[in-house]
């Protein structure tokens, strides 16, 4: 009889653990869905699919500029092979076009990593001008740093030049600057 009671206690403990896990997963899903990734005006199925794609992109806190340590020079060389700094005439980023309209992109090395600044606009925010920054670490990991809304609202931004870590951006007749190292508009 004592074996049955021990078995029942173990089963009850396992059931409690499974229930607790279910609550934690549900809370995690709720927190993941609470982000600003909703795409207003889209059919619910398409909006849900875009949100799921957006959640798959790992986000770093704004301003984080580190990469893993202990990497060899060969690893660094292979991850960054063929990259040159400057404007890249690219109109799509590592995200759905419905979440961000790209004018073009600028890439540059900063410290031990490369940053990729996609200039454009955010359709989910009424087409607000913005810059999305991604970072490639020496191990080849490509991660989102964040989206930065422009103080001027003149449509889709494009990079027209760069000096050091400061980009010159243009939308219509308006120009402004964005510093990729500090993640701020000038």
MARGUMAR-663239 format. One record per residue: x, y, z of N, C-alpha, C in turn; residue in one letter. Coordinates in steps of 0.05 Angstrom, whole numbers, padded with zeros to 5 digits, always signed. Layout:
REM residues N
XYZXYZXYZa ...
This chain:
REM residues 186
+00016-00024+00000+00000+00000+00000+00017+00025+00000x +00040+00025+00014+00057+00048+00015+00070+00054-00012x +00074+00034-00028+00085+00039-00055+00065+00054-00072x +00039+00047-00069+00018+00061-00084+00016+00090-00076x +00019+00096-00050+00018+00123-00040+00042+00139-00051x +00066+00127-00050+00090+00141-00061+00086+00146-00091x +00075+00127-00105+00071+00131-00134+00050+00153-00139x +00029+00153-00122+00009+00174-00125+00021+00202-00119x +00038+00204-00099+00051+00229-00092+00069+00238-00116x +00084+00219-00127+00101+00226-00150+00085+00235-00174x +00063+00221-00179+00046+00229-00201+00033+00256-00196x +00025+00261-00172+00013+00287-00165+00034+00309-00168x +00059+00304-00159+00080+00323-00163+00086+00329-00192x +00087+00307-00208+00092+00311-00237+00069+00326-00250x +00045+00321-00242+00022+00335-00253+00023+00365-00246x +00031+00370-00221+00034+00398-00213+00056+00412-00229x +00078+00398-00234+00100+00410-00249+00091+00415-00278x +00076+00397-00290+00067+00401-00317+00047+00424-00318x +00030+00426-00298+00011+00449-00298+00026+00475-00294x +00046+00475-00277+00062+00499-00273+00077+00507-00299x +00087+00487-00313+00100+00492-00339+00081+00504-00358x +00056+00493-00359+00036+00504-00377+00030+00533-00371x +00028+00540-00346+00023+00568-00338+00046+00586-00346x +00071+00576-00342+00095+00592-00350+00096+00596-00380x +00090+00575-00395+00090+00577-00424+00069+00597-00433x +00045+00595-00422+00023+00613-00429+00031+00642-00422x +00043+00646-00399+00052+00673-00392+00073+00683-00411x +00091+00666-00419+00112+00673-00438+00101+00681-00465x +00081+00665-00474+00068+00671-00499+00054+00698-00497x +00040+00703-00475+00026+00728-00472+00046+00751-00472x +00069+00748-00459+00089+00770-00458+00100+00774-00486x +00105+00752-00501+00116+00755-00528+00096+00769-00546x +00070+00764-00542+00050+00776-00559+00044+00805-00551x +00054+00814-00528+00048+00841-00518+00065+00862-00532x +00085+00854-00548+00103+00873-00560+00090+00890-00581x +00105+00910-00591+00093+00929-00611+00095+00919-00639x +00092+00893-00644+00096+00882-00670+00070+00879-00686x +00047+00885-00674+00022+00883-00688+00022+00900-00713x +00009+00890-00733+00008+00904-00759-00022+00912-00763x -00030+00936-00754-00057+00944-00756-00066+00946-00786x -00091+00939-00791-00102+00941-00817-00098+00916-00834x -00083+00896-00824-00079+00871-00839-00100+00851-00829x -00107+00832-00847-00125+00810-00837-00112+00796-00813x -00128+00786-00795-00117+00774-00770-00097+00751-00776x -00102+00734-00796-00084+00712-00801-00057+00723-00810x -00057+00743-00828-00032+00754-00838-00017+00769-00816x -00032+00784-00800-00019+00798-00777-00006+00779-00758x -00020+00756-00752-00009+00736-00734+00017+00724-00745x +00017+00718-00772+00040+00707-00785+00064+00727-00784x +00058+00752-00789+00080+00772-00788+00090+00775-00759x +00073+00774-00739+00081+00776-00712+00099+00752-00705x +00092+00729-00714+00108+00705-00708+00136+00707-00721x +00137+00717-00746+00163+00721-00759+00180+00741-00744x +00167+00763-00734+00181+00783-00719+00192+00772-00693x +00177+00755-00679+00186+00744-00654+00210+00726-00658x +00214+00715-00682+00236+00697-00687+00262+00712-00688x +00262+00738-00692+00286+00754-00692+00294+00760-00664x +00318+00753-00656+00327+00759-00628+00334+00788-00626x +00325+00801-00605+00330+00829-00601+00350+00834-00578x +00369+00851-00583+00387+00860-00562+00377+00885-00550x +00382+00891-00525+00375+00917-00514+00389+00939-00530x +00376+00962-00533+00387+00984-00548+00414+00992-00536x +00434+00995-00553+00460+01004-00544+00479+00982-00538x +00470+00956-00538+00488+00934-00532+00507+00930-00555x +00532+00931-00550+00552+00929-00572+00574+00909-00565x +00566+00885-00559+00586+00865-00552+00583+00840-00569x +00604+00824-00570+00603+00799-00584+00617+00778-00567x +00613+00753-00573+00625+00732-00556+00655+00734-00555x +00667+00726-00533+00696+00726-00531+00707+00699-00537x +00733+00698-00540+00746+00673-00545+00745+00664-00574x +00740+00682-00592+00739+00674-00620+00766+00677-00633x +00772+00660-00652+00798+00660-00665+00797+00681-00688x +00820+00689-00697+00822+00707-00719+00810+00695-00745x +00813+00669-00748+00801+00655-00771+00771+00657-00771x +00758+00654-00747+00729+00656-00745+00721+00684-00753x +00734+00704-00742+00728+00732-00748+00731+00738-00778x +00753+00728-00790+00758+00733-00818+00736+00721-00835x +00727+00697-00829+00707+00683-00845+00680+00697-00842x +00672+00705-00818+00646+00718-00814+00644+00745-00829x +00666+00759-00831+00666+00786-00843+00677+00786-00871x +00684+00763-00882+00696+00761-00908+00678+00774-00929x +00690+00792-00945+00675+00805-00967+00659+00829-00960x +00657+00836-00934+00642+00859-00926+00659+00884-00930x +00647+00905-00941+00659+00931-00944+00640+00951-00933x +00650+00972-00920+00632+00992-00910+00620+01009-00932x +00596+01019-00927+00584+01038-00946+00554+01032-00951x +00543+01047-00970+00515+01044-00977+00511+01019-00994x +00490+01005-00987+00482+00981-01003+00454+00986-01013x +00450+00985-01039+00424+00989-01051+00407+00964-01047x +00397+00962-01023+00381+00938-01015+00354+00948-01005x +00333+00936-01015+00306+00945-01008+00290+00925-00992x +00304+00905-00981+00292+00886-00963+00312+00879-00941x +00302+00876-00917+00319+00869-00894+00313+00842-00884x +00324+00835-00861+00318+00809-00849+00292+00809-00833x +00272+00821-00845+00245+00823-00833+00225+00826-00855x +00200+00820-00850+00179+00822-00871+00176+00851-00880x +00172+00855-00906+00169+00881-00918+00144+00896-00906x +00124+00881-00898+00100+00893-00886+00106+00906-00859x +00129+00898-00846+00136+00909-00820+00154+00933-00822x +00169+00936-00844+00187+00958-00848+00194+00961-00877x +00190+00986-00887+00196+00992-00915+00225+01003-00916x +00242+00990-00932+00270+00997-00933+00276+01015-00957x +00289+01038-00951+00299+01056-00973+00325+01045-00983x +00344+01041-00966+00369+01027-00971+00383+01021-00945x +00408+01011-00946+00421+01002-00922+00450+01012-00922x +00461+01016-00898+00489+01024-00895+00502+01004-00876x +00525+00994-00883+00540+00976-00864+00567+00987-00858x +00576+00982-00833+00601+00992-00824+00612+00976-00801x +00639+00974-00799+00650+00960-00775+00651+00979-00752x +00644+00969-00728+00646+00984-00703+00658+00965-00683x +00683+00970-00675+00696+00952-00656+00700+00924-00668x +00690+00904-00654+00694+00876-00663+00669+00865-00677x +00652+00882-00687+00628+00873-00701+00622+00892-00724x +00602+00884-00740+00592+00901-00761+00564+00909-00755x +00556+00934-00761+00529+00944-00758+00517+00948-00785x +00491+00942-00788+00476+00945-00812+00452+00963-00806x +00451+00987-00818+00430+01006-00812+00412+01007-00836x +00387+00998-00833+00367+00998-00854+00351+01024-00851x +00353+01042-00870+00337+01067-00869+00311+01062-00883x +00289+01073-00873+00263+01069-00885+00241+01081-00870x +00219+01066-00868+00195+01075-00853+00180+01051-00842x +00164+01056-00821+00150+01035-00807+00120+01037-00814x +00110+01019-00832+00081+01020-00839+00062+01017-00815x +00071+01002-00795+00054+00997-00771+00051+01022-00754x +00068+01042-00759+00067+01067-00744+00061+01090-00764x +00041+01085-00781+00032+01105-00800+00054+01115-00818x +00073+01097-00825+00094+01104-00844+00115+01123-00833x +00119+01123-00806+00139+01141-00794+00167+01134-00804x +00182+01154-00810+00210+01151-00818+00225+01138-00795x +00243+01119-00801+00257+01105-00780+00282+01091-00791x +00299+01082-00772+00323+01066-00779+00322+01041-00762x +00326+01018-00775+00329+00993-00760+00358+00985-00761x +00370+00978-00738+00398+00971-00737+00401+00942-00729x +00417+00928-00744+00424+00900-00739+00454+00898-00735x +00463+00877-00722+00491+00874-00715+00501+00846-00722x +00524+00844-00734+00536+00818-00738+00561+00815-00721x +00561+00794-00704+00583+00789-00686+00604+00773-00702x +00627+00770-00690+00649+00756-00703+00643+00727-00709x +00624+00716-00694+00617+00687-00698+00595+00685-00720x +00588+00707-00733+00568+00706-00754+00540+00710-00745x +00535+00713-00719+00508+00717-00708+00498+00744-00717x +00474+00745-00728+00461+00769-00738+00438+00775-00720x +00438+00798-00706+00419+00804-00685+00408+00832-00688x +00382+00836-00682+00370+00862-00683+00378+00878-00658x +00386+00903-00663+00393+00921-00641+00368+00937-00634x +00352+00946-00654+00328+00960-00649+00319+00978-00672x +00296+00990-00669+00285+01009-00688+00284+01036-00676x +00292+01056-00691+00295+01084-00680+00279+01102-00698x +00259+01115-00686+00241+01133-00701+00254+01160-00705x +00251+01170-00729+00263+01196-00737+00247+01219-00726x +00261+01241-00718+00247+01264-00709+00233+01279-00732x +00243+01276-00756+00229+01288-00779+00211+01266-00792x +00189+01274-00801+00171+01255-00814+00166+01264-00842x +00182+01253-00860+00179+01261-00888+00177+01236-00906x +00171+01213-00896+00168+01189-00912+00191+01170-00908x +00196+01153-00928+00216+01132-00926+00244+01145-00929x +00261+01139-00908+00288+01150-00908+00306+01133-00926x +00327+01146-00936+00349+01133-00951+00375+01145-00941x +00395+01128-00940+00422+01137-00933+00435+01150-00958x +00445+01175-00955+00458+01188-00977+00488+01190-00973x +00498+01184-00949+00526+01185-00943+00533+01177-00915x +00558+01174-00910+00567+01167-00883+00595+01177-00878x +00600+01185-00853+00627+01194-00845+00631+01183-00817x +00650+01165-00814+00655+01151-00789+00630+01135-00782x +00618+01139-00760+00593+01125-00752+00568+01141-00757x +00571+01165-00768+00548+01183-00773+00538+01180-00802x +00512+01175-00804+00500+01172-00831+00484+01197-00837x +00484+01205-00862+00466+01226-00872+00442+01213-00885x +00419+01221-00876+00394+01209-00885+00377+01230-00899x +00361+01221-00919+00344+01239-00934+00317+01226-00939x +00296+01242-00936+00269+01235-00943+00256+01259-00955x +00249+01258-00981+00239+01281-00995+00260+01303-00996x +00253+01327-00987+00272+01349-00987+00286+01352-00960x +00279+01335-00940+00290+01337-00913+00314+01319-00910x +00334+01329-00895+00358+01312-00888+00362+01313-00858x +00375+01292-00848+00382+01290-00820+00405+01271-00817x +00415+01269-00792+00438+01250-00787+00430+01230-00766x +00443+01207-00768+00439+01185-00748+00466+01173-00742x +00473+01172-00716+00498+01161-00707+00493+01131-00700x +00505+01113-00715+00501+01085-00711+00514+01075-00684x +00536+01088-00676+00549+01080-00651+00533+01087-00627x +00520+01110-00627+00504+01119-00603+00474+01114-00607x +00466+01106-00631+00438+01101-00638+00420+01125-00633x +00430+01148-00642+00415+01173-00638+00414+01189-00664x +00392+01204-00667+00390+01223-00689+00404+01249-00681x +00416+01263-00700+00430+01288-00695+00414+01312-00697x 
